[in-house]
Amino acid sequence: MINWLILSAAIVTEVSGSLALRAAVDDPLWFIWVAIGYTTSIVLLDRGLRRGLPLGYAYGIWAAVGVALTAVMAWIIFDEPLTALMGVGILLIMAGVVLVEFGSNAAEKKRGNH
């Protein structure tokens, strides 16, 4: 459970850093939050890996959920486009995350670490 919280926090801080990067286009002071967000995200991802999260699983979810969440939040905050085709892409990302999770669970069972 704690690993999920750490990974979730890593995703949220990465997304906030990405959104701050967009905000920095208009106000360079946002670059401070970009640095804080990205640095915190990498540190949290490292913590999750040190606690036993598999790299492929953790990074895959971190990256995929980050991309999807950034696209949705940029639409909400910055009125950036979010087309039907992009929505299909986000759904495919979510399906990929689920498949990675199932694959990770199957690998754990195969190794006898259930």
GUPAMI-49583 format. One record per atom (N, C-alpha, C, O): atom name; x, y, z. Coordinates in steps of 0.2 Angstrom, whole numbers, plus 5000, padded with zeros to 4 digits. Atoms other than C-alpha are relative to their C-alpha. Example, Ala and Ser with C-alpha at 12.3 -4.5 7.8 and 13.67 -1.06 7.14 Angstrom:
<sites>
atom|u|v|w
N|5004|4994|5000
CA|5062|4978|5039
C|5004|5006|5000
O|5009|5005|5003
N|4996|4994|4999
CA|5068|4995|5036
C|4996|5005|5003
O|4999|5011|5004
</sites>
This chain:
<sites>
atom|u|v|w
N|5004|4994|5000
CA|5000|5000|5000
C|5004|5006|5000
O|5003|5011|4996
N|4996|4994|5000
CA|5014|5012|5004
C|5003|5001|4994
O|5004|5007|4992
N|4997|4999|5006
CA|5022|5009|4988
C|4995|5003|4995
O|4998|5007|4991
N|5005|4997|5004
CA|5006|5014|4979
C|5000|5008|5001
O|4999|5012|4997
N|5000|4993|4998
CA|5006|5030|4989
C|5006|5004|4997
O|5006|5010|4995
N|4994|4997|5002
CA|5024|5034|4985
C|5000|5001|4992
O|5001|5006|4990
N|5001|5000|5007
CA|5021|5030|4966
C|4995|5006|4998
O|4996|5010|4994
N|5005|4995|5002
CA|5005|5041|4966
C|5003|5007|5002
O|5002|5012|4998
N|4997|4994|4999
CA|5015|5055|4974
C|5005|5002|4995
O|5006|5008|4993
N|4995|4998|5006
CA|5029|5054|4961
C|4996|5002|4994
O|4999|5006|4990
N|5004|4998|5006
CA|5015|5055|4948
C|4998|5007|5000
O|4998|5011|4996
N|5003|4993|4999
CA|5007|5070|4955
C|5005|5006|5000
O|5004|5011|4997
N|4995|4995|5000
CA|5023|5079|4958
C|5003|5001|4993
O|5005|5007|4991
N|4998|5000|5007
CA|5029|5075|4940
C|4995|5004|4996
O|4997|5008|4992
N|5005|4997|5003
CA|5013|5081|4933
C|5000|5008|5002
O|4999|5012|4997
N|5000|4993|4998
CA|5013|5097|4943
C|5007|5004|4997
O|5006|5010|4995
N|4994|4997|5004
CA|5031|5100|4936
C|4999|5002|4993
O|5001|5007|4990
N|5001|4999|5007
CA|5025|5098|4919
C|4995|5006|4999
O|4996|5010|4994
N|5005|4994|5001
CA|5010|5110|4921
C|5004|5006|5002
O|5002|5011|4999
N|4996|4994|4999
CA|5022|5122|4929
C|5005|5002|4994
O|5006|5008|4993
N|4996|4998|5005
CA|5033|5121|4914
C|4996|5004|4994
O|4998|5008|4991
N|5005|4997|5005
CA|5018|5126|4903
C|4999|5007|5003
O|4999|5012|4999
N|5001|4993|4997
CA|5015|5141|4915
C|5006|5004|5000
O|5005|5010|4999
N|4994|4996|5001
CA|5033|5146|4914
C|5001|5004|4993
O|5005|5008|4993
N|5000|4996|5006
CA|5030|5151|4896
C|4998|5007|5001
O|5001|5012|4998
N|5002|4993|4999
CA|5021|5166|4903
C|5003|5004|5006
O|5003|5010|5006
N|4997|4998|4994
CA|5030|5168|4919
C|5006|4996|5002
O|5005|4991|5005
N|4994|5004|4999
CA|5048|5162|4921
C|5001|4998|5008
O|5004|4993|5009
N|4999|5002|4993
CA|5046|5161|4940
C|4997|4993|5001
O|4999|4990|5006
N|5003|5007|4999
CA|5036|5145|4938
C|5006|4995|4999
O|5005|4989|5001
N|4995|5004|5001
CA|5053|5137|4933
C|5003|4997|5007
O|5005|4992|5007
N|4999|5002|4993
CA|5056|5136|4952
C|4996|4993|5001
O|4999|4988|5004
N|5005|5006|4999
CA|5041|5124|4953
C|5002|4994|4996
O|5001|4988|4998
N|4998|5006|5005
CA|5047|5114|4938
C|5005|4996|5003
O|5005|4990|5003
N|4994|5004|4997
CA|5063|5110|4946
C|4998|4996|5007
O|5000|4991|5008
N|5002|5003|4994
CA|5055|5106|4963
C|4995|4994|4998
O|4996|4989|5001
N|5005|5006|5002
CA|5041|5095|4955
C|5004|4994|4997
O|5003|4989|4999
N|4996|5006|5003
CA|5053|5085|4944
C|5005|4997|5005
O|5005|4991|5005
N|4995|5003|4996
CA|5066|5083|4957
C|4997|4996|5005
O|4999|4990|5007
N|5004|5004|4995
CA|5053|5077|4970
C|4998|4994|4997
O|4998|4989|5000
N|5002|5006|5003
CA|5046|5065|4958
C|5005|4995|4999
O|5004|4989|5000
N|4995|5005|5001
CA|5062|5057|4954
C|5002|4997|5006
O|5004|4991|5007
N|4998|5002|4994
CA|5067|5056|4972
C|4994|4995|5003
O|4996|4989|5005
N|5005|5004|4998
CA|5050|5048|4976
C|5000|4993|4996
O|4999|4988|4998
N|5000|5006|5004
CA|5051|5036|4961
C|5006|4995|5003
O|5005|4989|5003
N|4995|5003|4997
CA|5068|5031|4968
C|4998|4996|5007
O|5000|4991|5008
N|5003|5003|4994
CA|5060|5028|4985
C|4996|4993|4999
O|4997|4988|5002
N|5005|5006|5002
CA|5047|5016|4977
C|5005|4994|4998
O|5003|4989|5000
N|4996|5005|5003
CA|5061|5007|4968
C|5004|4996|5006
O|5005|4990|5006
N|4996|5002|4994
CA|5071|5005|4984
C|4996|4996|5005
O|4998|4991|5008
N|5005|5004|4996
CA|5055|4998|4993
C|4998|4994|4996
O|4994|4990|4999
N|5002|5007|5003
CA|5054|4984|4980
C|4996|5001|4993
O|4994|4996|4990
N|5004|5000|5007
CA|5043|4991|4965
C|5005|4998|4994
O|5010|5001|4994
N|4996|5002|5006
CA|5049|4983|4949
C|5001|5006|4995
O|4996|5010|4995
N|4999|4994|5005
CA|5057|4996|4937
C|4995|5001|4995
O|4992|5006|4994
N|5004|4999|5006
CA|5047|4992|4922
C|4993|5001|5002
O|4989|5005|4999
N|5006|4999|4997
CA|5031|4992|4932
C|4999|5007|5002
O|4995|5011|5000
N|5001|4993|4997
CA|5034|5008|4942
C|5001|5005|4995
O|4997|5010|4994
N|4999|4995|5005
CA|5041|5018|4927
C|4995|5000|4995
O|4993|5006|4993
N|5005|5000|5005
CA|5028|5012|4915
C|4994|5004|5003
O|4991|5008|4999
N|5006|4996|4997
CA|5014|5018|4927
C|5001|5007|5001
O|4997|5011|4999
N|4998|4993|4998
CA|5023|5034|4932
C|5000|5004|4993
O|4997|5009|4993
N|4999|4996|5007
CA|5026|5039|4913
C|4993|5000|4997
O|4991|5005|4995
N|5006|5000|5004
CA|5009|5033|4906
C|4994|5004|5004
O|4991|5008|5001
N|5005|4996|4996
CA|4998|5040|4920
C|5002|5008|5000
O|4997|5012|5000
N|4998|4993|5000
CA|5008|5056|4920
C|4999|5003|4993
O|4996|5009|4993
N|5001|4998|5007
CA|5006|5058|4901
C|4992|5002|5000
O|4990|5007|4998
N|5007|5000|5000
CA|4987|5055|4903
C|4997|5006|5004
O|4993|5010|5002
N|5002|4995|4995
CA|4985|5066|4918
C|5002|5007|4998
O|4998|5012|4999
N|4998|4994|5002
CA|4995|5080|4911
C|4996|5003|4994
O|4994|5009|4994
N|5004|4997|5005
CA|4985|5081|4895
C|4993|5002|5002
O|4990|5007|5000
N|5007|4998|4997
CA|4968|5081|4905
C|5001|5007|5004
O|4997|5011|5003
N|4999|4994|4996
CA|4975|5094|4917
C|5001|5007|4996
O|4999|5012|4997
N|4998|4995|5004
CA|4982|5105|4903
C|4994|5003|4996
O|4993|5009|4995
N|5006|4998|5003
CA|4965|5105|4895
C|4996|5004|5005
O|4993|5009|5003
N|5004|4997|4995
CA|4956|5110|4911
C|5003|5007|5002
O|5000|5012|5002
N|4997|4994|4997
CA|4969|5123|4917
C|5002|5005|4994
O|5001|5011|4995
N|4998|4996|5006
CA|4976|5130|4900
C|4996|5000|4994
O|4998|5004|4989
N|5004|5001|5005
CA|4962|5126|4889
C|5003|4998|4993
O|5002|5000|4988
N|4997|5003|5005
CA|4973|5116|4878
C|4995|4995|4997
O|4991|4992|5000
N|5004|5005|5003
CA|4965|5104|4865
C|5000|4993|5003
O|5005|4991|5005
N|5000|5007|4998
CA|4959|5087|4870
C|4995|4997|4996
O|4989|4997|4997
N|5004|5003|5005
CA|4952|5079|4855
C|4997|4993|5001
O|5000|4990|5006
N|5003|5007|5000
CA|4942|5063|4853
C|5006|4995|4999
O|5006|4990|5003
N|4994|5004|5001
CA|4958|5055|4846
C|5005|5000|5006
O|5007|4994|5007
N|4996|5000|4994
CA|4968|5060|4861
C|4997|4996|5006
O|5000|4993|5009
N|5004|5004|4995
CA|4954|5053|4872
C|5001|4993|4999
O|5002|4989|5004
N|4999|5007|5002
CA|4956|5036|4863
C|5007|4999|5002
O|5009|4993|5005
N|4993|5001|4998
CA|4975|5038|4866
C|5001|4999|5008
O|5004|4995|5010
N|5000|5000|4992
CA|4972|5041|4885
C|4997|4993|5002
O|5000|4990|5006
N|5003|5007|4999
CA|4961|5025|4885
C|5005|4995|4999
O|5005|4990|5003
N|4995|5005|5001
CA|4974|5015|4877
C|5006|5000|5005
O|5009|4995|5007
N|4995|4999|4995
CA|4987|5022|4889
C|4997|4996|5007
O|5001|4992|5010
N|5003|5003|4995
CA|4975|5016|4903
C|5000|4993|5000
O|5002|4989|5004
N|5000|5007|5002
CA|4973|4999|4895
C|5007|4997|5001
O|5008|4992|5004
N|4993|5002|5000
CA|4992|4998|4894
C|5002|4999|5007
O|5006|4995|5009
N|4998|5000|4992
CA|4994|5002|4913
C|4997|4994|5003
O|5000|4990|5007
N|5003|5006|4997
CA|4982|4988|4917
C|5003|4994|4998
O|5004|4989|5002
N|4996|5005|5002
CA|4991|4976|4906
C|5007|4999|5003
O|5009|4993|5005
N|4994|5001|4997
CA|5007|4980|4914
C|4999|4998|5007
O|5003|4993|5010
N|5002|5003|4993
CA|4999|4977|4931
C|4999|4993|5000
O|5002|4989|5004
N|5001|5008|5000
CA|4993|4960|4926
C|5006|4996|4998
O|5007|4991|5001
N|4994|5003|5002
CA|5009|4956|4918
C|5005|4999|5006
O|5008|4994|5007
N|4996|5000|4994
CA|5018|4961|4934
C|4998|4995|5005
O|5002|4991|5008
N|5002|5004|4995
CA|5007|4951|4945
C|5001|4992|4998
O|5002|4988|5002
N|4999|5007|5003
CA|5008|4935|4933
C|5008|4998|5001
O|5009|4993|5003
N|4993|5001|4999
CA|5027|4937|4934
C|5002|4998|5008
O|5006|4994|5009
N|4999|5001|4993
CA|5027|4938|4953
C|4997|4993|5002
O|5001|4989|5006
N|5003|5007|4999
CA|5016|4922|4954
C|5004|4995|4997
O|5005|4989|5001
N|4996|5005|5003
CA|5027|4913|4942
C|5007|4999|5004
O|5009|4993|5005
N|4994|5000|4996
CA|5042|4917|4953
C|4999|4997|5007
O|5003|4995|5011
N|5002|5003|4994
CA|5032|4911|4968
C|5000|5006|5006
O|5001|5004|5012
N|5000|4995|4995
CA|5032|4928|4977
C|4993|5003|5001
O|4992|5009|5001
N|5007|4997|4999
CA|5013|4930|4979
C|4999|5001|5007
O|4994|5003|5009
</sites>
